[in-house]
Structures are given as C-alpha cells and as structure tokens.
Amino acid sequence: MLTGLSIRDILLIDRLDLVFAPGLTVLTGETGAGKSIILGALGFACGGRSDRSLVRGGARQGMVTATFAPPADHPVRAELEGHGIPAGEEIFLRRQVGTDGRSRAWVEDVPVSGGLLRRLGEALLAIHGQHATRGLLDPALHRRLLDAFGGHGELLAELRAAFENWQQAQAELAAREQALAAAQREEEDLRYRVAELAELEPRPGEEEMLAERRRRLMHREKLAGLMTEGLAVAAEAVDRLASAQRLFARARDLAGESLDHAVQAMDRALIEAGEAEAALAEAARDLELDSDSLEVVEERLFALRDAARKYRCAVEDLPGLLDALRERLADLETGAGEIAAARARAAEARGHFTALAERLSAARREAAARLEAAVGAELPPLKLERARFRVAFEPLEEEQWNATGAERLHFEVATNPGQPFGPLARIASGGELSRFMLALEVAIAGLDPVPSMIFDEVDAGIGGAVAAAVGERLLRLSGERQVIVVTHAPQIAALADQHLRVVKSVEQVRSRVTVQLLDEQARREEIARMLAGAEITEAARAAADSLLSATSGSPR
C-alpha cells in the first residue's frame, strides 16, 4: 500500500508530507483546491509525465517521494532484487525535476532509469481517472487479468511448454536445413577435396618417418663409408677381444679365483662387441637394400606438406581431415532423411501447440462472456446503463504466435447505443472512465495484483443513489486493497477510513496548497460543506450526521 507522499516545490505546493492509511481514503476540497496537483505529483514520482512546468515558481527544482509497503511476496520485490537494489519493508520511489526539464529518479536511494521507475510504479499503484496513464488502461494487462479471471493457469503453463518445444523443433529443423544447403552448395568442391586427399592417402606418423629417411638418404654415401670403416674396426676389435679373452682364461687357470671377475667382464665385452658388429652389419645391408631415391622420398614429403598448407592444417591432421570430409559427404546422402524426420517433429510440435491454443482461446471466450456479464451488471447502478463492455479478440498471424497464445485481446467499451466500441481511454470521459474502472475492478476483485488504486472524478455528473452505489463498491474494494478517492460526493466521503481535505490559500500574493487530516468533528463540517455549499447550515450538519451514522457500520 501507499504509506506516504512527500512533495517539495511542485506547482503550488512548497512543502507537503502526507501519511496514508489502509482501507478507504478520500480527498475532498473545493474545486481548484489542488487535488489534481497531488495526484499529478504522485504520478510523477511513479514514473509519469515529467516537465519543467512542474517546478514551483521561484524554485530551482521540484522533488516527490512516494513510499510503499507492498506485501512480502509482491513481484516488485523480485524485480528490485534482480537489479541489485536492497528493499526493506518500505520501498521509496523518489524523482526530481529541474527548471531545465531534466529529471532524475531513485529507488531506495539507488539511481534508476525512468523505465524501471515506471514499471515499479505501475506494479504498485493504479490510477483511474483524468490522470490515468497506467493500470487497467494498459492492454498488456488485459490478457493477464482475463486469464486470471478464467483460471487458465495450468492451461497457460501447458501452452508455454508446447510453444518452447515447437520453437526448439523449428530451430533444429532450420539448423539441419541450413547445414544441408551449405553442404549442397559446396558438394562439388567437397568431392574434389575428398578425391584429392584420398589419392594422396596420408598416414599417421608418415611425415616424421619420411623426414628421417630423407636425412639418411641425403648422407647416404658418407654414411656408407663410415659404416664400412666402422665394421672393419669392429671386426678387428672383436678378434683382439677374443684373443684377450683366451689369454685371460689361461691366466685364470694359473691364478685361480682372483681373475674370475676380470674373465667375466671380458666375456661380457666380447658379447657386446659382437652384437655391435652384427647391428652395424644389418644397418649397412639395409642401406644397400633401400631402393628409394632421395628424389622419391622428398616428392612424397613435399606433397604432404603442400596439402597441409592448402588445407591450413598440420600434416599429421590430414588423415583426420579426410575422414571428416568423407563424413560430410555421407551426411549429404542421409541429410534428406534427417530433415524429413526433423520436419515431422516440428509439425507434430506445432500441432500440439495449435490444439492447446485453440483450447485456451475457447476458454478465454467463455471467461470473456462471464466477465462481460459481470461488468455489465455493475454498470447500471453506476449510471452507465447505456454503456457496453466487451473483450475484443484479434487472431495473430503465425509468425506472431507466442507462449501466451495465437491471439491478442483487449477491453473495449461503447458508452452510448449505436456508438462503436473502442479502447477505454479513447471512448470514456474522465468520470465515465473512473466508473468503468470501478465496475471492472469490482468484477475482477482480488485478481489485479496492484495493491493500491486511486479513483479520480469517479463521482463526476452523479449524485444521490448513484453516488451511494459508487461508494458502496469503493468500500468493498477497500476491504482487499488500499483505495484512495478524490471526490465531491458526500455519500462517498462519509464511508472513508481516512479523510484528507485539500485547501488552497493565498499568502502574500502567492497561492499555497495544504492538506488537513480531519478528525470526527472536522469531518462532519466538511461533509456538511459538501452537502450545503458555501454556507454550512444546521440542516446540512444534521444531514452529515445522518450520512456518517448510516455508513459507520457499512460492510466491506
């Protein structure tokens, strides 16, 4: 609920601090006293129109702070948390405008954008009447209210899941179609690259092997000479080691065990030398048997490296690239079948969505008929007996379908027979609009999440029994939410839980607006003034007493 309003240097108000109570609050006062200034300031603090003309004459800037205490589970708290703004039990919306026309906004002393301030204001306060720029006039809210009225929550959840599933299926189909189209566009090039690499037939580890053979072949003659010379030296060394081994064996026969270690070491040396000679001989034979010429090895190595440069990869990656290209070619053969399957899945998902959308549309139309009847029943007592209310449906093109359905809807009215239906804000006058909003709020009581609402001009052009009917409905609404009413009707004022009187005075040739919280005696006088006019008579006071006593026990 709205708990407080602080106004500084706005139009005729230099300083004003108001505290609001739960239930029904009325603002009364002479015509032109400044009630509209207070409502305009409140709308400004909640993200409404900003203009340099709002600044009081002689001041450099004007500022308004609106304080709200929404329920703990109200959506506005989650939005504040999402923007990193800490919120206590009360939430402060503050806005400033200067004589240069520039405005600034804060929430909980944190600077915010005008858009965020407006969204928060719309969630916390609905203004119905000549200052109405939000709330039930917003067509975006109409669908949510109708769905809440009809109890379509589960069906909406199903529809949302079906829509997401359909969109995923569509995205998968589009991705497959794009991939296949791209592959088809490059099919000729793809086949050429596969054929080229298949003819080259790269093998894992081939580059390293070829590079080693190239190094060997580049030094083949020198290597052969060194190996021949080395074999001769090795053979001589083996012969000499064998002679030494025989001498050591004879010496051991004479020396005994003292030479055992030396003889064993010589045996091992002879074995190792023999193995080295055999390995050298084998390498020499391999070198003689290697039929590849240096030219052949280099041609293969350079062909592999040229292919790697062409395909911008390492030589060792060429076999993997060939496999990948072959898979893409295979995809061309299987892609048509996969696309057909994806298209079938998308068609099935679309069918499921459209079936649910049709069910929801039928449910909405049934709920719309009930809402139209409920609002229509409220119109005659509010002196709108010739007016009509309806929910208008507009089918959407398929590309506009969304998670909320395949149609757009909004509320429309016609205020006189023969007059065409049109949007609320364009068709109804200030007073009619307020009463339409009152009828609609009564019909959807408890469904509108906005915790505070203001009705301005709700009693315009009415009186007597009609004003009493208006007051009775306002009182019923105030049992669920905070209701603030600007009124000239004593029948409505007598029902208030809190009565504020707006007074305009002239001080030193300057007009000034103040607000008085009325006690029981002052309230009696104010209602008597509203009944009698300029001169308050005892008869008017008696009538005021009668109204107050008659309404003191009015049920909500």
N, C-alpha and C positions, 0 to 999 in steps of 0.2 A: 504494500500500500504506500501511497504518498504520505510521508510523515512531516515534511517541512518544505517551505519555499522561502528563499532569501533573495530579495530584489534590491539592486543598487543602481541608481541613476538610469532608470529605464522610463522614458517618456515623462509622465507627471509624477513618477514615484522616485523620491530621492533615497529613501531607506525603508524597507518593509520586511518584516520577518513573520511568517505565518507557521503555525503548527496545526496539522490536520489530524482528525480523529478517525477511527474506523466507523463503519456504518454509513449513514447518510448525512452529508454536509451540504448546507445551502449557502449561497452567496446572494445577498439581496442589496438593494440600494436604488437610489433614484436613477432614472435613465441618464446616461452620460457620466455616472459617478466614477467609472473607471474599471468596471468589472471586466470588460474586454481587454483592458491593459494587463490585468493579472493573468488572464488566460493566455494572452499573447506571449507574455514573459515566460510562462510555464512551457508553452510550446517551443519557444526559443531555446530554453535550457535542455529540451529533449530532442533537439536536432532540427527544429523547424526553421522558418524563414529568418534570415539574418540581413539587417540593413542598417546603415549608419543613422537613419532616421529614428532608430530605437533609442539612441543615446539622449538622455535628458539635456535640455538646453543649458549651456554653461559647463557641462561635464566633459571630460576627455574620453571617457569610456563608460560602458554600462556592463553590469555583470549580474547573472542569475544563477543560483544554485538550487537544484531540486534534490531532495533527499527521499529515498525509497527504502522500504523494509520488505523485500519480497520473501516468499516462503523459501525454506532451505532447499527445496527441490526444484525451484524455478529455473527454467532454461537459461536465464540471463546470467546466472552464476557460472554455469559451464562455459558460456561464451567468454566471460571475463577471465576465467582460468585459462582458456585457450589462448588468450592474448597476454598471459603472464601478469594479469592485474589482480592483486590480492583484494578480497572483499570480505568485510565483516558482516555483522547483522544488518547494517545500513549501507546503502550504496549512494554515493554522491555524484551527481551529474552537474558539472559547472561549465558555464560558457560565458565568454566575454566578447564584446564588440566595441570597436573604437570609432572615432569620428571619421577615420579614413575608410571605414567599411570593412576592415579586416576583422575576422573573428577567430577565436581560439577556443579549444574545448579540452576539458579534463574529466576523467573518471577516477575517483579515489586519488585525486592529485596527480594522476599519470596523464600526460598529454596524449590525446587520441585524435583520430581523424573525424571529420564531420559525418562520414558514412557510418562509422562504428557508433558514434553518439546517437545517430538517428535510429539505427537498428535496436539499440538498447532502449531508447525512448519508446519505440513502437511496441516493444515487448513488455514495458512496464506501465504504459498509460495509453488509453484510447480516448480521443476527444471527438465528441459528436456535436455537430452544430456548425456555426459560421466559421469556426477555426479548425474544422475537421480536415486534416490532411493525412490521416493515418487510420489504423484500426480497420473497422468493417468496410470502409470505402475501398480498401486495397483488394482488388480481385484475386491476388495471390493467396489471400486468406480464405476466400470463399470456398474453394475446394476442400481445404483442411477442415473447415467448420462443417461442411455438408457430410464429409466422411466421418467426422466425429459424431454428428447427429445420427447418422445411419448405422454407426457401429461397424465400420468397414475395416477395422484394424487388421484382422487376420487375413482378409482377402487382399488388402494392400500389401502385406508382407509377402504373400504368395506371388503377387504380381511383380513386386520388386525383384524377387529371386528369379522369376521366369524371365524378366527383362534382362537381368545381368547374364543369365545363361544364354539367352538369344544373342546378346551382344558379343559374348565370348565365342560362340559358334560362328557368328558373322566375321569376327576378326580372324579366326582360324581359317575360314574359307578364303577370305581376302588374301591372307598371307600365302596360302598354298597357290592360289591363282597367280599372284604376283611372282612367286618363285618359279612356277612352271612357265609363265610368259617370258620371264627373263632367260630361263634356260632354253626355251624355244628360239628366242631371238639370237642366242649365241650358239645354237646347236651345231652349225657348220664349223665354226671355229673350235668348238669343243671336240668334235670328231677329229678335226685336223690335229689338235694337240695330243689327243689320246693316241692317234696313229703314229705321230712323231716320236712320242716317248716310248710307245710300245716297240717301235723299231729300234730305238736306242737301247731298250731293255736295261735300265740301270739296276745295279745290285747293291745291297747294303755292304758297306766297307770297301767298295771297289776303288774309290779314289785313293785311299791310303795304300792299298796293295799296288796299284799302278804307279804311284809316286815312288814307292820303294823299288820296284822293278826298273823304273826309269833311272833312278840314281845308280843302280847296279850296272845297267847297260851302258850308261854314259862313261863308266870307268872300266869297261869290260876287259880291254887288252892289258891295262896296267894291273888290274886285279888278277888276271890270269897269270901274268908273270910273277907277281908277288906270291900267288898261291903255289906255283911250281917250285919257286925257290924255297918257299916255306916247307913244302913237302920233302924236298931233298934234305934240308936241315933237320926236319923232324925224323926222317928215316935214320939219318946218321946218329941223332940223339938217342933213338930207340936202341940202335946197335950198341952204342957206347954204354947206355944204361944196362943193357943185357950183359955186357962183359963185366961191368962193375958188380952186377948182381951175382954173377958166378964167383968172382973173387971174394965177395963178402961171405958167400955161402961156405967156401973153403976155409976162410979165416975163422968162421964160427966153429968149424969142426975142431980147430985147434984152441980157440979162446973160450969156447963154452958159451954159457948163457949170457955173458957180458955183451955179446954182439947181437943178441936177439932183436932188440929194439931197432938197431941200425938195419938189419936184414929185412925186417918187416916194413920199415919206411921205404927201403929201396924197392921192395915188391910193389908197394902202392904207387911209387913214382913210375915204375915201368908200366903198370897197368894204365895210369892216367896218360902217360906219353903215347901209349899205343892207341887209346881212344881218341886223343887229339889228332894223331896221324890219320886215323880212319875218317874222322869228321872232315878234315881238310881234303882228303881224297874224294869224299862224297860231294862236297861243295864244288870241287874242281870239275867233277863229272857233270853236276847239274849245270854249271856254267857252260860246259861244252855242249850239253844237250839242249839248252834254252834256244829254241828256234826263232823266238820273237825278235824282230829287229827293233832298235830304238825308235825307228820311224813309226812302226805299228803301235807300240805302247803309247808314244806321245800323241798319235792321232786319236786313240781311244780316250786318253785322259783329257785332251783338249776338247773333244766332242762333249764329254760330260760337263766340263766347266762352262762351255759355251751355252749348253742347255740350262744350267743353273742360273747363269746371268740373264738369259732370256726370260726365265720364269721367276726371277727375283727370289731365289731360294738357295740354300746350300746344296752341294752335290749330294750329300747324304740324305737330303729330303726329297730327292727326285723319285725314288720308289713310292713313298707315301703320297706324293702329288699325283702320280699315275693312278694309284688306287682310288684317290678322291675323285679324279676326273671320270674314271670308269663308273663310280657310284652315281655321279651326276647324270651320266648318260643313261644309266639304268633307271634313275628317277623319271626321266622323260617317258620311259615305257610304262612305268607304274603310276606316274603322276595323274593321269586322266582318271584312273580308278579311285585314287585317294581323293581327288577333287569331287568326284561324284558322291563319295561317302560323306565328305565334309558338307557338301551341298544338301544332302539328305538330312544330316544332323541339324543344319541351320533351319531348314524348312520345318522340321519337327519342333524345334525350339520356338520358331515364330508362331506355329500353330498353337502351341501351348500358351504363349503369351496372348495371342488374339482371343483365345477362348476365355482366358481369365479376364481380359479387358472387357469383353462383352458381358460377362457375368457382373463385373464391377459397374459397368455402365447401367445395366438393368437395375442393380441395387441402388445406384445413385438416383436414378429417375424415380424409383419408388420412394426413396428418402426425400427427394425434392418435392414430390407431391405432398408428403406429410408435412414438410417444413412450410410449403406454401400455404397449406391449410392452417397450420399453427400461427403463422404470421398474419394470415388473413383474418383469423378470429380476433387478433389483438387490434386490428386497425379501426373498426367502427367505434369502440369506446374512446379511441384517441382522436376522434373527429377526422378520420381518414376513411370514411365509409365508402367513398367513391374510388379510392386508390386500390391498386392491384400490385401484387408482388409475385415474382416468378424467378425460377432458376433457369437461366439460358444455357443451352449446351451447344458446343461448336466442335464437330468432328475435326480431327487433325489429319494432315497428310502423313503418310507412313514415316517419312523422314523426321517428323516432329514427334512421333510417339516417344514416350519416356516411361520411367519407372512408376509414374502415377496414373498411366492410362493412355488411351488413344483419343482423348477429348479434352477440350478446355471448357470451363464453366464459370459463370459469374452471376451475381444477383442483379436483377433489374426491377424497375418499378414504373408504373404509369399512374399519375395522380388524378386523372380525370377520364371519364368514358370517352372512347374514340381517340384518345391520345396514345401515340405509340410508346412501347416500352423503351426504356433507356437506362444507362448506368445511374446509380443512386445519386452521385454527386452532381450530375448534369440535369437531372429531371426535377429533383425535390428542392424546394426553397429551404432557407435556414431552419424555420420552425418545423416544417414537414419532415425535413431530413432528420432532425433530432428525434421526432416521434417515430419515424420509420426505424431508426436505430434502436429506439427503446422497444418497439414491438419485436424486432429481430433478436435483441439481447434477451428479452423475456422468453422467446421461443427456444433459444439455444442455451438457456440458463445453465451455467456450470461447465459449458464446453469451451468458451472463449478463455484462453489462458492468461489474458491481461488482467492483473489484479486490481487495477484502478481505472475508473472511467469518469469522464466529465460530460455532462449534458448542458449545452448552451442553447437558449431560445427554445427549449422543449415545450414551453407554455405559450409560444407566440400565437396570438389570434385565438386563444381558447380561454375558457373560464368555467366556473360552476362545476357541474358534474364531470365535464371532460377533464378539467384540471385535477379534480379529485381522482379520476381514473388514472391519470398520468402519475400522480403522487403515489397511489397505491402500488403501481408497477415499479416505480423507483424504489419504494420501500422494500418490495420483495427482492429486487436485485441487490440491495444493500445488505441483505442477510447473508449473501455469499461473497460479495466483493465490496470494496470501497466505492461509493458513488458520490460525486461532487456535482451539484446542480446550480447553475445560475438561473434565477427565477424571479418573476414578478408576481407569481401566483401565491396568495396567502395559504391556499389549500395545500400546496406543496411545502411551503416554508414551515407550516405547523407540524410536519412529520419529521423534521430534522433531528438528528442526534447532536449535531453541532451547527450553530447558526452564526455566520460571519456577515457583518454589514460593511459595505464599501461606501466610503464618504469622500466626496471631493470638496475641498475648501480652498479659499483664496487667502494667501498670506503675503502681504507686501507686494501686491500686484502679480503674484505668481500662484498658479493652481497647484494643489498638492493632493495626492490620493493617500488615504489611510484606510485601515481595516480594523474593525472592532469585533471582538468576541463577545457575543451578547449573553448575559445571564438571563434568568427567567423573566425578571421584570422588564429588562430592555428588550427582550424578545417579544413580550406582549405588546410593547409600544410599537415595535417595528411591524408586527403583523397588523396591528390596528392602523398604522400609517398606510400599509399596502391595501387595506380594505377601504379606508376613507379618503385617502389622497392627502392634500396639503394640510388640511385641518383635522386633527385627530379628535373625534368626539367620544363621549362616554358610550354611545351606541356601538361605535367601532371597537372600543375596548371590550365591551361585552361580547361582541361577535368574535373577537380574537380569543377571549376566554373560552367561548363555546368551541371554537376550532381546536384549541390546544387540549381541552378536556376530551373532546371526541377522538382525537388522534393519539392521545397518550398511551392507549393500550392497543394500538393498531398492530396486528400480527405481521411478521415478515415471512 
